[in-house]
Amino acid sequence: MTFFKKHHSTLVFLMPYVLMFSLFIIIPVAIAIGLSFSYFNAIEPPSFNGLENYVNVLTQDSVFMRNVLPNTLIFALIVGPGGYILSFILAWMLAQIPRLPRIIFALVLYSPSMTAGIAMAVVWRIIFSGDQTGYLNALLINLGVIYEPLQFLQSPNYLMTIMIVVTLWGSMGVGFLAMLSGVLNINTEIYEAGYIDGIKNRFQEIIYITIPSMRPQMLFGAVMAIVTTFQAGAIGVQLSGANPTPQYAGQLMVNHIEDYGFIRYEMGYAAAISVLLLLFIYLFSKLAWRLFGDND
């Protein structure tokens, strides 16, 4: 009781956050973990089936092992580090120019991340449309590169590449702004001291001064890139217009969860896949913490 009396005002301010975090994060995650050990079709009550869902995912679900898991890893390993490195490079470049053009370019780069996914997909579907009205097809035909339109969004040869390009285009979100803020807040005297101590060029300046001086922003950007990348599965469905995507070429774990959870209504199985996705995000976040977290 003494503790509650002493920290009464602190607990009052924390209570709304704790309630919202518990209601929308802790409780849903706990329910998903519980459902992953059951058979639940959204009509009948859940029935406990132990590890059957996990065993089926790893041993019986050929689509998951052949398409979904490799697609997810390829997508994450390209878009995650690619968007992260691109965010840092653009943030560093913007920090070198005057304030007014920096603000304008930052808004231009950040604006795609604020655009709704459906609206973004509509724009890109016009560009990659599979008829002569598609901008890319029309350009290639006029240049004589091709003689008939290509089905970019329905072809397994192009869909994943287009998904990666579109996602990178819209990846300059809050992580990019955090990095820009981090670069701008580095004390210029540190750079002057670095050149006195032997730094000879801008690359050494970035490696030995810029990145170590903005480790918190780098960590935040890494975590945001990981979470955003693993949650970006909707772009494939929006571009191709189907779930599953054509020949599962753009099928990611998020799409697989939606397929089993909201199309087939196998909620327990979908919950098991969502738990595996949560584990992937956790492991990659731990890796980011090892790289950029405080070691003290």
Phi and psi in degrees as a GROMACS rama.xvg file:
@    title "Ramachandran Plot"
@    xaxis  label "Phi"
@    yaxis  label "Psi"
@TYPE xy
-61.7049  -38.7806  THR-2
-62.2818  -44.6666  PHE-3
-66.9974  -36.0106  PHE-4
-68.6688  -38.6204  LYS-5
-70.5563  -37.3822  LYS-6
-111.924  32.7951  HIS-7
-59.7804  -49.2372  HIS-8
-65.1619  -37.4459  SER-9
-63.4995  -44.2635  THR-10
-65.1734  -35.3187  LEU-11
-63.2158  -42.7125  VAL-12
-71.2498  -32.4264  PHE-13
-77.8809  -24.7441  LEU-14
-57.6215  -45.2831  MET-15
-58.7652  -42.628  PRO-16
-64.953  -44.5698  TYR-17
-61.3475  -41.7991  VAL-18
-64.8625  -46.4317  LEU-19
-66.3296  -41.2452  MET-20
-64.5512  -40.7465  PHE-21
-68.2405  -41.6165  SER-22
-68.2555  -39.9193  LEU-23
-105.396  -10.3657  PHE-24
-120.906  -64.2427  ILE-25
-63.9477  -50.4452  ILE-26
-64.7489  -47.7965  ILE-27
-59.5822  -39.9981  PRO-28
-64.3245  -42.64  VAL-29
-63.6653  -40.0089  ALA-30
-65.8141  -42.1168  ILE-31
-61.6928  -42.5118  ALA-32
-63.5997  -41.9999  ILE-33
-63.4952  -44.3862  GLY-34
-66.4249  -26.4915  LEU-35
-65.0468  -17.0085  SER-36
-101.135  23.1454  PHE-37
-141.946  165.155  SER-38
-99.9934  123.544  TYR-39
-144.976  121.073  PHE-40
-109.109  15.9118  ASN-41
72.2516  -0.414372  ALA-42
-116.582  -54.5215  ILE-43
-85.5084  156.519  GLU-44
-62.4138  148.785  PRO-45
-60.4371  141.107  PRO-46
-122.648  129.873  SER-47
-64.8363  130.369  PHE-48
-132.918  17.8458  ASN-49
65.9115  -132.906  GLY-50
-92.2269  13.999  LEU-51
-58.435  -42.1825  GLU-52
-62.1976  -43.6284  ASN-53
-67.2957  -39.6649  TYR-54
-62.8446  -42.1812  VAL-55
-65.6615  -39.1227  ASN-56
-61.205  -44.5833  VAL-57
-85.7891  -19.647  LEU-58
-122.165  -27.7158  THR-59
-108.102  -26.0767  GLN-60
-84.6359  89.2407  ASP-61
-66.2498  -33.2761  SER-62
-63.3631  -40.7893  VAL-63
-63.9494  -47.1253  PHE-64
-75.7531  -34.7725  MET-65
-85.5812  -33.9786  ARG-66
-118.909  -56.2095  ASN-67
-64.8727  -51.6176  VAL-68
-64.4717  -48.8781  LEU-69
-60.6495  -41.6416  PRO-70
-59.5296  -44.0788  ASN-71
-63.4357  -44.5328  THR-72
-67.1924  -43.0219  LEU-73
-62.1956  -47.7784  ILE-74
-59.6856  -45.6229  PHE-75
-68.7447  -40.4002  ALA-76
-73.5581  -21.1649  LEU-77
-92.8315  -51.2704  ILE-78
-71.0931  -41.0596  VAL-79
-61.1379  -67.6162  GLY-80
-62.0878  -36.5305  PRO-81
-62.6005  -49.3171  GLY-82
-65.4318  -34.9608  GLY-83
-66.1457  -49.5482  TYR-84
-64.4221  -41.0722  ILE-85
-62.8991  -39.7146  LEU-86
-61.2904  -44.7071  SER-87
-65.3839  -45.2517  PHE-88
-61.7148  -45.7369  ILE-89
-66.7209  -38.5785  LEU-90
-63.2291  -42.7498  ALA-91
-65.4455  -41.4183  TRP-92
-65.3603  -41.2893  MET-93
-65.981  -30.5286  LEU-94
-68.9001  -14.6627  ALA-95
-89.7273  -8.78411  GLN-96
-106.966  165.588  ILE-97
-60.2852  165.376  PRO-98
-63.2163  -47.8245  ARG-99
-63.3847  -53.2502  LEU-100
-63.8229  -29.1139  PRO-101
-62.1195  -44.2529  ARG-102
-62.7839  -43.3687  ILE-103
-63.573  -48.421  ILE-104
-66.9551  -35.6436  PHE-105
-63.8087  -41.1468  ALA-106
-65.273  -40.6892  LEU-107
-62.5307  -43.4233  VAL-108
-72.1521  -34.0888  LEU-109
-80.484  -27.9319  TYR-110
-58.4543  -37.3178  SER-111
-60.2891  -31.6332  PRO-112
-70.1192  -20.2814  SER-113
-87.5289  -11.1527  MET-114
-76.3501  136.309  THR-115
-60.4102  143.336  ALA-116
-57.3277  -38.4763  GLY-117
-66.1934  -43.5914  ILE-118
-64.7142  -40.0263  ALA-119
-63.7192  -41.678  MET-120
-64.6722  -35.5763  ALA-121
-61.3551  -43.4537  VAL-122
-62.5569  -47.1775  VAL-123
-71.9654  -29.068  TRP-124
-66.5038  -31.8951  ARG-125
-66.7727  -41.0885  ILE-126
-65.7797  -42.4656  ILE-127
-101.985  20.0194  PHE-128
-55.5004  142.738  SER-129
-84.653  22.24  GLY-130
-129.818  -173.789  ASP-131
-71.3651  -13.5973  GLN-132
-81.1454  -14.7931  THR-133
-66.1712  132.912  GLY-134
-59.061  -44.3146  TYR-135
-68.4693  -43.6705  LEU-136
-61.4405  -43.6918  ASN-137
-61.7279  -41.0559  ALA-138
-64.6851  -45.8152  LEU-139
-66.4608  -36.6763  LEU-140
-67.958  -43.7354  ILE-141
-63.8783  -31.3205  ASN-142
-83.3854  -7.30075  LEU-143
79.9979  12.5327  GLY-144
-72.3578  -41.0233  VAL-145
-128.427  163.866  ILE-146
-116.829  -9.99938  TYR-147
-144.894  150.952  GLU-148
-60.6704  144.753  PRO-149
-99.095  141.404  LEU-150
-86.677  75.9936  GLN-151
-58.4297  -44.5809  PHE-152
-84.1205  -6.91092  LEU-153
-112.481  -1.75007  GLN-154
-98.6964  129.281  SER-155
-64.8247  -14.1561  PRO-156
-78.1779  -22.4906  ASN-157
-118.727  -22.6136  TYR-158
-60.9763  -48.461  LEU-159
-62.108  -41.1865  MET-160
-61.972  -42.4086  THR-161
-65.1902  -40.8488  ILE-162
-58.2275  -42.7235  MET-163
-65.3552  -44.2228  ILE-164
-62.5289  -46.5442  VAL-165
-63.8878  -41.8852  VAL-166
-67.7998  -40.2181  THR-167
-63.5403  -37.6784  LEU-168
-60.3958  -35.2575  TRP-169
-102.691  18.1459  GLY-170
-91.0628  -1.26751  SER-171
-82.9336  71.8086  MET-172
-99.4909  -140.918  GLY-173
-65.7613  -28.7369  VAL-174
-62.0372  -39.7487  GLY-175
-63.1078  -43.6198  PHE-176
-65.5534  -37.8809  LEU-177
-63.6484  -41.6279  ALA-178
-66.3912  -40.6537  MET-179
-61.1771  -43.1312  LEU-180
-62.7286  -40.923  SER-181
-63.2138  -43.5727  GLY-182
-63.9014  -42.1447  VAL-183
-69.7208  -23.3604  LEU-184
-95.1181  5.41087  ASN-185
-75.2221  131.89  ILE-186
-64.5664  124.679  ASN-187
-64.2856  -22.8753  THR-188
-65.8752  -26.2831  GLU-189
-65.7343  -39.4289  ILE-190
-64.8043  -41.7514  TYR-191
-62.8637  -42.0908  GLU-192
-65.7353  -35.6779  ALA-193
-63.784  -41.8296  GLY-194
-68.6274  -30.9996  TYR-195
-67.7987  -35.0001  ILE-196
-82.5279  -3.22974  ASP-197
124.374  1.48102  GLY-198
-68.5597  131.644  ILE-199
-109.128  -20.8244  LYS-200
-149.119  176.194  ASN-201
-69.3569  -31.531  ARG-202
-63.6799  -45.9739  PHE-203
-63.4508  -34.6323  GLN-204
-60.4751  -42.9996  GLU-205
-66.9065  -44.5079  ILE-206
-69.3151  -43.1525  ILE-207
-97.7926  -16.6282  TYR-208
-122.888  -56.0148  ILE-209
-61.9705  -56.1336  THR-210
-63.7057  -47.865  ILE-211
-62.2635  -27.7067  PRO-212
-79.7708  -13.8362  SER-213
-126.461  40.1126  MET-214
-59.1624  -41.3665  ARG-215
-60.7714  -42.2637  PRO-216
-68.0558  -36.0385  GLN-217
-65.1324  -40.4384  MET-218
-65.278  -44.9937  LEU-219
-61.8577  -44.0989  PHE-220
-62.9582  -38.2322  GLY-221
-65.8084  -45.7025  ALA-222
-63.5664  -43.0613  VAL-223
-64.4609  -37.766  MET-224
-65.0212  -40.0068  ALA-225
-64.8675  -50.8988  ILE-226
-63.0898  -45.2783  VAL-227
-62.9623  -40.4245  THR-228
-64.8072  -46.2775  THR-229
-72.2977  -18.2673  PHE-230
-97.2531  4.58497  GLN-231
-90.4066  19.9589  ALA-232
-66.5459  -21.2468  GLY-233
-65.1405  -22.0616  ALA-234
-64.365  -35.8286  ILE-235
-65.0539  -42.1068  GLY-236
-67.0948  -40.3504  VAL-237
-68.2204  -35.3804  GLN-238
-74.8421  -45.4574  LEU-239
-83.095  -21.6517  SER-240
79.119  16.7088  GLY-241
-150.468  147.49  ALA-242
-133.525  111.808  ASN-243
-70.7418  156.997  PRO-244
-70.3487  160.035  THR-245
-52.6416  120.528  PRO-246
53.0322  27.9864  GLN-247
57.399  23.9465  TYR-248
-66.9587  -31.7391  ALA-249
-117.053  21.3884  GLY-250
-79.1207  118.197  GLN-251
-110.202  176.068  LEU-252
-61.6549  -37.1968  MET-253
-62.1302  -41.4197  VAL-254
-65.7229  -38.0449  ASN-255
-65.4252  -38.3184  HIS-256
-63.799  -45.6974  ILE-257
-64.1067  -38.6719  GLU-258
-60.3572  -50.4666  ASP-259
-78.8308  -32.1927  TYR-260
-81.5309  -42.1589  GLY-261
-114.709  -4.35199  PHE-262
-110.464  -47.2717  ILE-263
-93.5352  -13.9237  ARG-264
58.3008  35.9609  TYR-265
-97.3199  77.9274  GLU-266
-65.0605  -38.8581  MET-267
-62.6502  -43.4223  GLY-268
-66.0383  -42.3514  TYR-269
-62.8838  -37.3086  ALA-270
-64.2469  -38.2568  ALA-271
-63.143  -41.4669  ALA-272
-65.6295  -38.2892  ILE-273
-66.6867  -34.2209  SER-274
-65.9715  -41.2195  VAL-275
-62.2644  -39.7798  LEU-276
-63.3521  -41.3666  LEU-277
-60.6994  -39.8611  LEU-278
-64.9521  -40.1955  LEU-279
-59.6999  -47.678  PHE-280
-61.656  -41.1796  ILE-281
-63.4328  -45.4793  TYR-282
-64.8932  -42.7455  LEU-283
-69.4284  -32.9784  PHE-284
-67.7588  -38.5199  SER-285
-63.0866  -38.0769  LYS-286
-63.3972  -42.5488  LEU-287
-62.9906  -38.3813  ALA-288
-65.5989  -38.4277  TRP-289
-64.147  -33.8  ARG-290
-79.8675  -40.7563  LEU-291
-121.815  -4.11921  PHE-292
-75.5584  170.373  GLY-293
-77.8365  122.488  ASP-294
-83.9019  -6.70436  ASN-295
